[in-house]
Amino acid sequence: MLRGTRVGLRDRHEDDIPILRAELYNDVVNAARAEGAPWQPVTSKDPRLAVDYAAEGVVPFSVVDLESGTLLGTANLWGIDSHNRNAHIGLGLLPAARGKGYGTDVVATLCYYGFVVRGLHRLQVETLSDNEAMIRSAERNGFTREGVLRDSAWVLGEFMDEVVLGLLAGEWTAGGVA
């Protein structure tokens, strides 16, 4: 398990799947905003929940509270490009875990994994422009706003802007992650 200050990133357990399905993927508004695709019902075999360790370019984690072991959500490195040594990060916290500072620790732990464990040079975040929690979590970890993709996301009947943030290995400062 990767350990941050308050969170751990671990492998996906079978008993995580019903909770993630009920609290993240069956929430139409949250899923439509997070997935970049139209919402549709999720089955137990949905690839977003089942972990395929043979899949190239994606490393999925379950996020847990280090103190209690409680499942808090999901996190991943995706779009991993080994040649150019870059990847994208993403996370989804269960409703009960939002607004408590876990996101900042998840981003820090993903940075440790990307830069130290994987030897990547660049990590990137793309998020809806009104997702202030994700933008704050990224910026608190040293990410720089690099641009806005105007009207690039179709979300629940409207186009929305996306913010792109980036962080280079040489800019990153590890703090409390192992």
N, C-alpha and C positions, 0 to 999 in steps of 0.2 A: 504494500500500500504506500502511495505517496502521501506524505503528511505536510499539511500547511500549518498555520497557527491554530486554526479552529476546525478545519475540515480535513478529511482524508479522501483521496481518490482511489477507488478500488475497482476490482472486476465486478461485472454485473451478475448478481445472484438471481436465481429463478424466482425467489419471493419478492424481489424488487419489481418485477414486471407488472403484476396486478396493480400495485400502487402507482407506478409511473403511468400506466395506461389510464387509470381512473382520474388521477390528479393533474397530469400534464397533457396527454394526447386526446382525452375525451373532452377537454375544455376547448370548445370550438374557437373562441376568440384568441386564447393564448396560443393554441396550436397554429392557427392561421397566421398569426403575427410572427411566430418563431420558425416555421417550416419553409417559407418561401414557395409554398404550393397550396392549392385549395385543400381545405380540411376534408378528411374522409374518415370514417370509423376505422379504428385500429383493432386488429385481431392479435391473438397471442403470438402469431408467427410473423408479425410485422417486423421488417428488418431494422426499424429504428429502435426496437426494444431488444430483439434477439441479437446476441453478439456473435459475429462471424469473424473469428480471429484470422481467417485467411484473406479477408477483404483488404485490398490494397488502399492505402491513403487515408484510412480512418482508424483512430484509436479511441474507443468509447470507455467511459468510466461511470460508475455510480458515485455520487457525492454523499458522504456521511459525516455526521457530527463526531468529532474525535472523542469527546467526553462521553456521549451516550450511545454512540453507534447508530443513531437514528438516520434513516435515509432522508436526504435533503433534496436530491434531484439528480441531474445528469450533467456531464461535461465531456467534451471531446476535442481532439485535434483532428481536423479533417482537411481534405485537399492537400495532403502532405506531398510535397515535391522534393524528393531526395536529391535530385540533381541541382536544383537551385537553392536547396536547403531552406524552404519556407513552408508554412502551413497556416491554417486559419484556426481560430479557437471559437468554441461555442459552449453555452451552458444553459440549463433550464432548471430553475429552482421550483420546488413544490410551493403552493400558495402559503403554507404555514412558515416557510423558511425565508420568504421575501422580506426585504426591508430591515434585515438584521445584520448586515455587513458580511454575510457569507460569500456573496458574489466577488468581492474584492479578494478574499482569500482563495477562492476557486481560481480566479484569473492568475494570481501569484503562483499557485501550485502548477497550473498548466504551463506557465512560463518556465518554471524550473524543469518540468518534464521536457518541454520543447527545446530549451537552450542547453541544459546540462545533460539530460539523459539521451536526447536524440541528436544533439549537436547541430540544431538548426541555426540559421543566421537571422531569420525574420519571422515574426508572427503577426497576423493580421486579424482584425475584427471588422465585420460588417454588421451593422444593426440599424433598425429603424430610427429615424432622427428623433422620435419622441421617447425612445427607450433610455431615459436619463440614468436609470440604475446601471445599465450595462456600460454606458459611456463613462460614468463616474468610476466604475470598477476598473475599466481599462486605463483611464487617465491616472488613477491613483497608483497604478503599477507602471507608469512611465510611458504608456502609449501616447502617440501624437496624432491629433486629427489631421488627416492627409487630404480629405476631400469629402464632397457630398455628391452622391449619385442622384440627380434630380429625377423625381417620379419614376424610380427604378423598380419599385415593389408594388404589386397589386394586392391590396389587403382589404378583404371584406367590403368590396365595392368602391374602393378609391385607390388612387395612386399615392404613394408616399415616398419621401426621400429616404435614402440610406446614408449613414455616415460611415466612412472608412477610417480606421485607426490602425497605425502600424507601430511596431517596436522592433528594434534591431538588437542583436545579442549584446553588442558593446554598450548599449544604452541602458540595459536592464541591470537592476540591482536586486540581488536575492535578499530576502528578509524573512526569516522564520520558516523556511521551507526545507524539507529533507526527504 
